[in-house]
């Protein structure tokens, strides 16, 4: 009789323990919002969730690369715009300096302004990015990108970055659009005007007008290319955001708890637990009452 009593109490206790365990799972899901937190919960879902999370991490890194690249190209666009403004002003001075009624002193005063503009153009062309490196040096370790005479010290290569998995894009620029490689050497064109004004060479001043116009348009073409790259980066960022959202949804489907389902299972498990406790109490009372 004692063996039977002990066995019945043990069975009742085991039933309560199992009922508690069945309560624990939906309760944890409701608390954490996660259905699969370890492989033993659901191997396939856990693997899918981990894969999606890895994709989200990569997408975040790509987002950082896109933002840095866009900032860099935006700075280059500003550089080109500033250089165009300088070339516009130097051309205006060239047109004015070609007037036969001007004296040598008049042209010397203009030359002084052109020299100042030349130095400002050189300073702008040697501006650095957030990483401290020249923006127009290509991939070369040139510092500065242009020396004191305006000679280009960089190379023609363009920096690239991985913006999406397996997709690399040119996000840096070289200084070649300012050199004779692209048609007109911008700094030589400005220098040529300065020399012509300093030497009171009217014919030389007149010749510089076309060179400066060509240099202005040349930089305009490079600026248009940079603008197209910036727009492409915006498209890449939109695609990255869509991908990030899709990955987050995929991860949620794989491992996140369904609150309605979890609540329903929790309620059912609690009812079963209360019933098991009631049975256990009756058994204990029956033998110990």
CORCOR-V294037 format. One record per residue. N is the residue number from 1. SS is DSSP state (H for helix, E for strand, L for the rest). PSI is psi in whole degrees, 0 to 359 (NA if undefined). D_CENTER is the distance of its C-alpha to the mean C-alpha in Angstrom with 1 decimal. Layout:
<<N/SS/PSI/D_CENTER> <N/SS/PSI/D_CENTER>>
//
This chain:
<<1/L/320/76.9> <2/H/324/74.8> <3/H/316/72.6> <4/H/317/72.0> <5/H/312/71.2> <6/H/320/68.7> <7/H/318/67.1> <8/H/318/66.7> <9/H/320/65.1> <10/H/317/62.7> <11/H/318/61.8> <12/H/319/61.2> <13/H/318/59.0> <14/H/321/57.0> <15/H/319/56.5> <16/H/319/55.2> <17/H/315/52.7> <18/H/322/51.4> <19/H/320/51.1> <20/H/319/49.0> <21/H/321/46.7> <22/H/334/46.3> <23/H/324/45.4> <24/H/318/42.8> <25/H/303/40.3> <26/H/329/39.9> <27/H/317/40.1> <28/H/321/37.2> <29/H/317/35.1> <30/H/324/35.9> <31/H/316/35.1> <32/H/338/31.7> <33/L/7/30.7> <34/E/132/30.3> <35/L/324/32.8> <36/L/108/31.7> <37/L/351/30.9> <38/L/159/32.4> <39/H/325/33.4> <40/H/341/37.0> <41/H/317/36.1> <42/L/102/35.0> <43/H/310/33.9> <44/H/316/32.3> <45/H/321/30.5> <46/H/317/29.3> <47/H/316/27.9> <48/H/320/26.2> <49/H/317/24.6> <50/H/320/23.5> <51/H/316/22.0> <52/H/320/20.1> <53/H/320/18.8> <54/H/321/17.7> <55/H/321/15.7> <56/H/318/14.1> <57/H/316/13.2> <58/H/320/11.7> <59/H/323/9.7> <60/H/317/8.4> <61/H/320/7.6> <62/H/324/5.9> <63/H/320/3.8> <64/H/319/3.4> <65/H/320/3.5> <66/H/316/2.3> <67/H/315/2.7> <68/H/318/5.0> <69/H/320/6.1> <70/H/318/6.9> <71/H/319/8.6> <72/H/313/10.3> <73/H/326/11.6> <74/H/322/12.7> <75/H/320/14.7> <76/H/319/16.2> <77/H/319/17.2> <78/H/320/18.9> <79/H/311/20.6> <80/H/320/22.0> <81/H/318/23.1> <82/H/320/24.9> <83/H/323/26.5> <84/H/320/27.8> <85/H/319/29.4> <86/H/316/31.1> <87/H/326/32.3> <88/H/317/33.6> <89/H/319/35.6> <90/H/325/36.9> <91/H/321/38.1> <92/H/319/39.8> <93/H/324/41.6> <94/H/316/42.5> <95/H/316/44.1> <96/H/321/45.9> <97/H/343/47.0> <98/L/355/48.5> <99/L/124/51.2> <100/L/343/54.5> <101/L/351/55.8> <102/L/149/53.5> <103/L/171/55.0> <104/H/324/53.7> <105/H/322/52.9> <106/H/314/50.9> <107/H/328/48.8> <108/H/321/48.5> <109/H/320/47.0> <110/H/321/44.5> <111/H/323/43.7> <112/H/320/42.9> <113/H/320/40.3> <114/H/320/38.9> <115/H/322/38.6> <116/H/320/36.7> <117/H/324/34.3> <118/H/316/34.0> <119/H/323/33.1> <120/H/320/30.5> <121/H/320/29.0> <122/H/318/28.9> <123/H/316/27.3> <124/H/317/24.5> <125/H/339/24.0> <126/L/14/23.6> <127/L/154/21.0> <128/E/157/18.4> <129/L/185/14.7> <130/L/336/13.4> <131/L/1/14.4> <132/L/359/17.8> <133/L/150/18.1> <134/E/138/19.4> <135/L/337/17.1> <136/L/26/19.7> <137/E/4/21.1> <138/L/224/19.5> <139/L/5/19.3> <140/L/157/22.5> <141/L/32/23.2> <142/L/135/25.0> <143/L/102/25.4> <144/L/178/25.9> <145/L/325/24.7> <146/E/134/28.0> <147/L/185/31.2> <148/L/337/33.7> <149/L/355/35.3> <150/L/7/32.1> <151/L/134/32.2> <152/E/129/28.8> <153/L/354/28.2> <154/L/200/25.0> <155/L/181/24.7> <156/L/2/23.7> <157/L/153/20.9> <158/L/137/17.3> <159/L/144/14.5> <160/E/156/12.6> <161/E/150/9.7> <162/E/110/9.8> <163/E/331/7.4> <164/E/159/10.2> <165/L/121/13.2> <166/L/3/15.4> <167/E/115/13.6> <168/E/146/12.7> <169/E/145/12.0> <170/E/113/13.2> <171/L/359/10.6> <172/L/170/13.3> <173/L/158/16.7> <174/E/169/20.3> <175/L/6/23.0> <176/H/332/25.3> <177/H/347/25.2> <178/H/3/27.2> <179/L/175/29.8> <180/H/342/32.8> <181/H/325/30.9> <182/H/354/29.5> <183/L/302/33.0> <184/L/136/33.6> <185/L/112/33.0> <186/H/314/31.7> <187/H/327/33.1> <188/H/325/36.4> <189/H/316/36.7> <190/H/317/36.5> <191/H/321/38.7> <192/H/320/41.2> <193/H/316/41.6> <194/H/314/42.1> <195/H/317/44.7> <196/H/320/46.5> <197/H/320/46.8> <198/H/327/47.9> <199/L/7/50.6> <200/L/39/51.6> <201/L/94/50.9> <202/H/318/50.8> <203/H/319/50.4> <204/H/322/47.4> <205/H/316/45.9> <206/H/321/46.4> <207/H/324/44.8> <208/H/338/41.6> <209/H/311/41.1> <210/H/322/40.1> <211/H/317/38.0> <212/H/324/36.0> <213/H/318/35.5> <214/H/320/34.3> <215/H/319/31.9> <216/H/313/30.5> <217/H/326/30.1> <218/H/314/28.6> <219/H/327/25.7> <220/H/321/25.5> <221/H/319/24.9> <222/H/323/22.1> <223/H/322/20.6> <224/H/322/20.9> <225/H/318/19.1> <226/H/319/16.1> <227/H/321/16.3> <228/H/323/16.4> <229/H/320/13.2> <230/H/318/11.4> <231/H/323/13.1> <232/H/323/12.2> <233/H/323/8.4> <234/H/320/9.6> <235/H/317/11.8> <236/H/322/9.3> <237/H/320/7.5> <238/H/317/11.2> <239/H/320/12.1> <240/H/318/9.7> <241/H/319/11.1> <242/H/318/14.5> <243/H/318/14.3> <244/H/317/13.5> <245/H/318/16.4> <246/H/320/18.6> <247/H/320/18.1> <248/H/320/19.0> <249/H/321/22.0> <250/H/317/23.0> <251/H/320/23.0> <252/H/319/24.9> <253/H/325/27.4> <254/H/316/28.0> <255/H/343/28.5> <256/E/150/28.6> <257/L/148/32.1> <258/L/109/33.8> <259/H/324/35.2> <260/H/313/38.1> <261/H/317/39.1> <262/H/319/38.7> <263/H/321/40.8> <264/H/315/43.4> <265/H/325/43.7> <266/H/317/43.8> <267/H/316/46.7> <268/H/319/48.6> <269/H/323/48.2> <270/H/321/49.4> <271/H/317/52.4> <272/H/323/53.1> <273/H/317/52.8> <274/H/321/55.3> <275/H/318/57.7> <276/H/320/57.5> <277/H/320/58.2> <278/H/317/61.1> <279/H/315/62.7> <280/H/320/62.3> <281/H/320/63.9> <282/H/319/66.8> <283/H/315/67.4> <284/H/319/67.4> <285/H/324/69.7> <286/H/321/72.0> <287/H/341/72.7> <288/H/0/72.6> <289/L/NA/74.1>>
//
